[in-house]
C-alpha cells in the first residue's frame, strides 16, 4: 500500500479538524446550556420560596443583579476586543490552540462517548427517594387540604410538617413534575400576593387501589353464607339478652377483626 500523497493527507487533516471542531462546539454548547438551566432552576426556586413583599424584594434583587452582570459582561467583552485589536498575535495563538484541540477531538481512534442508556444516573436523594408516583400524588393531595391552589412555598412548608423532613421549593417542583402536574405562575391564595404555585385541578389523582379480599365471616353477594360461631352477622352494640329462665348471652366486638363478633353465654343467678 502506497503512502498518501500530500493532497490526500491535507484533505484527511481538514476533515479531522472539521469533525473535531464540530465536536468541541457541541460539547461547549451542551455545557453552557446545562449551566444556564441550572442557574435558572436555582433562581426560580429561590424566587418561588417567597411570597408577598418578600417575593417583590427578591425579584428586585434579581433584576438589579441582571443589570449589573450585563454591565460587567459588556465591559469585559469591550476590554477583550480592544486587547485583541491592539495585539493581533493573540488571535493567532487562540486559533492555534483551537486547531490543536480540534485535531485531538477529531481523532478517529478516540473512544466514543457512552450512550445515554449506558450512563449511570445518580441515585435519587432528598424527600422523594423511595416514593412511587401514586405515593407522591397522595402526599400532595393530602397537604392541599381544601385549597384549590397553593403556592410552592406553602406546599414546601406543609410537606415539611407532614413528613417531618425538610422540603425545598426545588423538591416541590420535582414532586409535582413526577406526579404529572405542573407549576404555574400567578397562583392566588387568600391573604397572599400572586406567586408560583400548583392548582389542584391540574394534579392527577392516585391510581385506584384494588378492593380488599373479603374477610372471613362476611357474606359476599352471590355466595352462600357459612355457618359457625365466627360467621355471626353484624349487629348493634353489645346488649345482654335473656333466652329463657336462668340463661343469657352477650354479643361483644372481636378485638382482632371489626367484622366479627363474639357471643358469650352465661347463666343469670336468680
Residue pairs with C-beta under 8 A, 6 or more apart in sequence:
4 12
13 103
15 106
16 102
16 103
16 106
16 107
16 108
17 99
17 102
17 103
17 106
18 102
18 106
19 105
19 106
20 101
20 102
20 103
20 104
20 105
20 106
20 107
21 98
21 102
21 105
21 106
23 102
23 105
23 106
24 98
24 101
24 102
24 105
41 170
42 170
43 62
44 196
45 168
45 169
45 170
45 173
46 58
46 169
47 55
47 58
47 59
47 62
47 196
48 151
48 152
48 153
48 169
48 173
48 183
48 195
48 196
49 152
49 153
49 156
49 168
49 169
50 57
50 58
50 153
50 195
51 151
51 153
51 154
51 189
51 192
51 193
51 195
52 192
52 193
52 195
53 193
55 193
55 195
56 193
83 90
84 90
84 91
104 110
123 129
126 171
126 174
127 159
127 163
127 165
127 166
127 167
127 171
127 175
128 136
128 171
128 174
128 175
128 178
131 139
133 178
133 179
133 180
134 206
134 207
135 206
136 175
136 178
136 179
137 179
137 180
137 203
137 204
137 205
137 206
138 206
139 159
139 162
139 163
139 175
140 155
140 159
140 175
140 176
140 179
140 181
140 198
140 203
141 200
141 203
141 205
141 206
142 162
143 150
143 155
143 158
143 159
143 162
144 150
144 200
144 203
147 189
147 200
148 199
148 200
148 201
149 187
149 188
149 189
149 197
149 198
149 199
149 200
150 158
150 187
150 189
150 197
150 198
150 200
151 187
151 189
151 192
151 195
151 196
151 197
152 169
152 172
152 173
152 183
152 195
152 196
152 197
152 198
153 169
153 195
154 189
154 197
155 167
155 172
155 197
155 198
156 167
156 168
156 169
156 171
156 172
157 167
159 167
159 171
159 172
159 175
160 166
160 167
172 183
172 198
173 183
176 182
176 183
176 198
176 203
177 183
179 203
179 204
180 203
180 204
181 198
181 202
181 203
181 204
182 198
182 202
183 196
183 197
183 198
184 196
184 197
184 198
184 199
184 202
185 194
185 195
185 196
186 194
187 194
187 195
187 196
187 197
187 198
187 199
188 194
189 195
189 197
214 220
215 257
215 259
215 260
216 230
217 226
217 230
217 231
217 232
217 257
217 259
217 260
218 259
219 225
219 226
219 231
219 233
225 231
229 262
229 263
230 260
232 251
232 260
232 261
232 263
234 259
234 261
235 251
235 261
238 250
238 251
238 252
238 253
239 250
239 251
240 248
240 249
240 250
241 248
241 249
242 248
242 268
243 249
245 270
246 267
246 268
246 270
247 265
247 267
247 268
248 265
248 266
248 267
248 268
249 263
249 264
249 265
249 266
250 263
250 264
250 266
251 261
251 262
251 263
251 264
252 261
252 262
252 264
253 260
253 261
253 262
254 260
254 261
254 262
